[in-house]
Amino acid sequence: MSFFFSFWKFSRPHTIIGTSLSVFAIYFLALATTNSSITWLNLEQLLAAWIACLCGNIYIVGLNQLSDVAIDRINKPSLPLAAGEFSLQKGKLIVAITGILALVIAACSGIWLLATVGISLIIGTAYSLPPIRLKQFPFLAAFCIFTVRGIVVNLGLFLHYSQKLTGQELLNSYVWVLTLFVLFFTIAIAIFKDVPDLEGDKQYNITTFTLILGKPAVLNLSLGVITFCYLGMILARIFWLTDFSCSFFIGYHLILLGLLWWRSQKVDLEEKTAIAQFYQFIWKLFFLEYILFPISYFV
């Protein structure tokens, strides 16, 4: 049980949840907008996509931990490698196995899933490993994060599902709107993610937006970006997403926007735990969009 608990921490649960929700949300969105029905065959495709993306997720976050053991002993001492629960050899083995599994499963499932997983792994590798190690540069680090979660995953999975469901690679206004939302929302996540890690990043010369701008400016910038996302979704419903329930779609975005600003007033930027909790709250808002967006089509 201790191994599985450590493995769960190693996989970075909030990223696992985000990846899982994106895989399932895009599947149901593709079903609805292509007028397709659930069959055993496309459920098998869903399962394959989910496992491949989960393996790819573990590869990326695991590789990041392997390259940041010393920094994580300061910033995230509870992670398995930093805490000594996993050896470097065990961490490397997990990363190697999950990376290979992700590519093999994707290759057996289709060209679009392979492209989605392959591009994600390439960017994730460049993000963490020297000599490239793009995470050293704040703009490039943010670019890696929002490119994978905002563009590659959403569009790649939708093309994969539409090809399996209809025999054609189709993109429609619904997936474009969701992709743009996730793209900008992920920018906010990428900007805010290093606020709790100021001490370790500073000691190991990892340049972040927090070190450049300061905590208050980063918080306000993240709040501004997410506010832009929610207001943009409301406008998208008015002008484009006419098949979505107007009251439900606009209502939940206004509620989530209100919760965001209410919760932000309670953040103590001098308290690392409070900052980390607000960061996890932002991830929960991210999760909710993947849940509520496809539901809006059926309400």
C-alpha positions in Angstrom: 0.0 0.0 0.0 2.9 2.4 0.7 4.1 1.9 -2.9 0.8 2.7 -4.4 0.4 5.8 -2.1 3.8 7.0 -3.2 3.0 6.2 -6.8 -0.2 8.3 -6.5 1.8 11.2 -5.2 4.5 10.7 -7.9 1.7 10.9 -10.6 0.7 14.4 -9.2 -3.1 13.7 -8.7 -4.4 17.1 -9.7 -2.8 16.6 -13.2 -4.2 13.0 -13.4 -7.7 14.3 -12.6 -7.3 17.1 -15.2 -6.1 14.7 -17.9 -8.9 12.2 -17.2 -11.6 14.9 -17.3 -10.2 16.3 -20.6 -10.3 12.8 -22.2 -13.9 12.1 -21.1 -15.2 15.6 -21.7 -13.9 15.7 -25.3 -15.3 12.2 -25.9 -18.8 13.3 -24.9 -18.5 16.6 -26.7 -17.6 14.7 -29.8 -20.5 12.3 -29.4 -23.0 15.1 -29.0 -21.8 17.4 -31.7 -21.4 14.6 -34.3 -24.8 13.1 -33.5 -23.1 9.7 -32.7 -24.1 7.1 -30.1 -22.1 5.2 -27.6 -21.0 1.7 -28.8 -18.6 -0.9 -27.4 -16.1 0.0 -30.2 -15.9 3.7 -29.4 -15.8 2.9 -25.6 -12.7 0.8 -26.3 -11.3 3.8 -28.1 -12.1 6.0 -25.1 -10.4 3.5 -22.7 -7.3 3.4 -24.9 -7.1 7.1 -25.2 -7.5 7.4 -21.4 -4.8 4.9 -20.6 -2.4 6.4 -23.1 -2.9 9.9 -21.8 -2.6 8.9 -18.2 0.7 7.1 -19.0 1.9 10.2 -20.9 0.9 12.4 -17.9 2.9 10.2 -15.5 5.9 10.3 -17.8 5.9 14.1 -18.0 5.4 14.8 -14.3 7.8 12.0 -13.3 10.5 13.3 -15.6 10.0 16.7 -14.1 10.5 15.3 -10.6 13.6 13.4 -11.6 15.2 16.6 -12.9 14.2 18.6 -9.8 14.9 16.4 -6.8 17.1 19.0 -5.0 14.6 21.8 -5.7 11.7 19.6 -4.5 13.4 19.0 -1.2 12.8 22.7 -0.5 9.6 23.3 -2.5 7.7 20.0 -2.3 9.5 17.8 0.3 6.5 15.3 0.4 7.0 14.1 -3.1 8.4 10.5 -3.3 11.8 11.3 -4.8 12.4 14.3 -2.6 11.3 12.3 0.5 13.3 9.3 -0.3 10.3 7.0 -0.7 11.4 6.3 -4.3 15.0 5.9 -5.4 16.2 7.6 -8.6 16.4 4.2 -10.3 12.7 3.4 -9.4 11.6 6.8 -10.6 13.5 6.3 -13.9 12.0 2.9 -14.4 8.4 4.2 -13.9 9.0 7.1 -16.3 10.5 4.8 -18.9 7.7 2.2 -18.7 4.9 4.8 -18.8 6.5 6.7 -21.7 6.8 3.5 -23.7 3.3 2.4 -22.9 1.8 5.8 -23.8 3.4 5.6 -27.3 2.6 2.0 -27.9 -1.1 2.3 -26.9 -1.5 5.5 -28.9 0.2 4.0 -32.0 -2.2 1.0 -31.9 -5.2 3.3 -31.6 -4.8 5.8 -34.4 -2.6 8.5 -35.9 -4.3 11.4 -34.1 -3.9 9.9 -30.7 -0.3 9.1 -31.5 0.3 12.7 -32.6 -1.4 14.0 -29.4 0.6 11.8 -27.1 3.9 12.1 -29.0 3.8 15.9 -29.2 2.9 16.0 -25.5 5.9 13.8 -24.6 8.3 15.8 -26.7 7.2 19.1 -25.2 7.2 17.6 -21.7 10.8 16.3 -22.2 12.0 19.6 -23.5 10.4 21.3 -20.5 12.3 19.3 -17.9 15.5 17.9 -19.3 18.8 19.7 -19.9 20.3 21.0 -22.0 17.1 22.5 -23.3 15.2 22.6 -19.9 12.6 25.2 -21.0 11.3 25.5 -17.4 14.2 27.8 -16.7 12.6 30.5 -18.9 9.2 31.8 -17.6 7.6 32.5 -21.0 8.8 29.2 -22.6 7.7 27.3 -19.5 4.2 28.8 -19.7 4.2 28.1 -23.5 4.9 24.4 -22.9 2.1 24.1 -20.4 -0.7 25.9 -22.3 0.4 24.3 -25.6 -0.1 20.8 -24.3 -3.2 21.2 -22.2 -4.8 24.0 -24.2 -4.1 23.0 -27.8 -2.6 19.6 -28.3 -4.8 17.6 -25.9 -8.2 19.2 -26.9 -7.8 19.4 -30.6 -5.8 16.1 -30.9 -8.4 14.1 -28.9 -11.3 15.7 -30.7 -9.8 14.8 -34.1 -9.1 11.3 -32.8 -12.7 10.8 -31.6 -14.3 12.3 -34.6 -12.3 10.1 -36.9 -13.3 7.0 -35.0 -17.0 8.1 -34.7 -17.6 9.4 -38.2 -14.6 8.4 -40.3 -13.7 12.1 -40.8 -11.4 14.5 -38.9 -13.7 17.3 -37.9 -13.3 20.4 -35.7 -16.4 22.5 -34.9 -17.1 25.7 -33.0 -17.8 23.9 -29.7 -14.3 22.4 -29.5 -12.7 25.6 -30.6 -14.4 27.6 -27.9 -13.5 25.0 -25.2 -9.9 24.9 -26.6 -9.5 28.7 -26.4 -11.0 28.7 -22.8 -8.6 26.0 -21.7 -5.7 27.7 -23.5 -6.1 31.0 -21.6 -7.1 29.3 -18.3 -3.9 27.2 -18.5 -1.9 30.4 -18.9 -3.3 31.5 -15.6 -2.3 28.1 -14.1 1.2 28.4 -15.6 1.6 31.9 -14.3 0.5 31.1 -10.7 2.0 27.6 -10.3 5.4 28.8 -9.1 4.1 31.2 -6.4 4.3 28.6 -3.7 7.8 27.5 -4.9 9.5 30.9 -4.6 12.2 29.8 -2.1 13.5 26.8 -3.9 13.3 28.4 -7.4 15.3 31.4 -6.1 18.0 29.3 -4.5 18.5 27.2 -7.7 18.2 30.1 -10.1 15.0 29.1 -11.8 13.5 32.3 -13.2 9.8 32.5 -12.8 7.1 35.1 -13.1 6.9 35.2 -9.3 10.6 36.2 -9.0 10.2 38.8 -11.8 6.9 40.4 -10.9 6.3 39.5 -7.3 3.5 37.6 -5.7 0.7 40.3 -5.7 1.2 41.1 -9.4 1.1 37.4 -10.3 -2.0 36.8 -8.3 -3.8 39.8 -10.0 -2.6 38.7 -13.4 -3.9 35.2 -12.9 -7.2 36.6 -11.7 -7.4 38.9 -14.7 -6.8 36.0 -17.2 -9.4 33.7 -15.6 -11.9 36.6 -15.5 -11.3 37.1 -19.2 -11.9 33.4 -19.7 -15.3 33.4 -18.0 -16.5 36.6 -19.6 -15.4 35.2 -23.0 -17.4 32.1 -22.5 -20.5 34.1 -21.8 -20.0 36.1 -25.0 -19.4 32.8 -26.9 -22.8 31.5 -25.7 -24.5 34.6 -26.8 -23.0 34.6 -30.3 -22.0 31.1 -31.2 -22.9 28.2 -28.8 -26.7 28.5 -29.5 -27.3 24.8 -28.8 -26.2 25.2 -25.2 -28.7 26.0 -22.4 -28.4 29.8 -22.1 -29.4 30.0 -18.4 -27.3 27.1 -17.3 -24.2 28.0 -19.3 -24.1 31.7 -18.4 -25.3 31.0 -14.8 -22.5 28.6 -13.9 -19.8 30.8 -15.4 -21.1 33.8 -13.4 -21.2 31.7 -10.2 -17.7 30.3 -10.7 -16.4 33.8 -11.5 -17.9 35.1 -8.2 -16.4 32.2 -6.3 -13.0 32.9 -7.8 -12.9 36.6 -6.6 -14.5 35.7 -3.2 -11.8 33.0 -2.6 -9.0 35.3 -3.8 -9.7 37.7 -1.0 -8.8 35.1 1.6 -5.3 34.3 0.1 -2.4 35.2 2.4 0.5 35.7 0.1 2.9 35.3 3.0 1.6 31.9 3.9 2.8 29.1 1.6 0.0 26.7 2.6 -2.7 29.4 1.8 -1.1 30.0 -1.6 -0.9 26.3 -2.4 -4.6 25.9 -1.4 -5.6 28.7 -3.7 -3.6 27.1 -6.5 -5.5 23.8 -6.0 -8.8 25.9 -6.0 -7.8 27.2 -9.5 -7.3 23.6 -10.6 -10.8 22.7 -9.3 -12.3 25.5 -11.4 -10.4 24.0 -14.3 -11.9 20.6 -13.6 -15.4 22.0 -13.3 -15.3 23.5 -16.8 -14.5 20.1 -18.3 -17.5 18.7 -16.5 -20.0 21.4 -17.0 -19.2 22.4 -20.6 -20.4 19.1 -22.2 -23.3 18.9 -19.8 -24.5 22.3 -21.2 -25.2 20.6 -24.5 -27.7 18.2 -22.9 -29.4 20.4 -20.4 
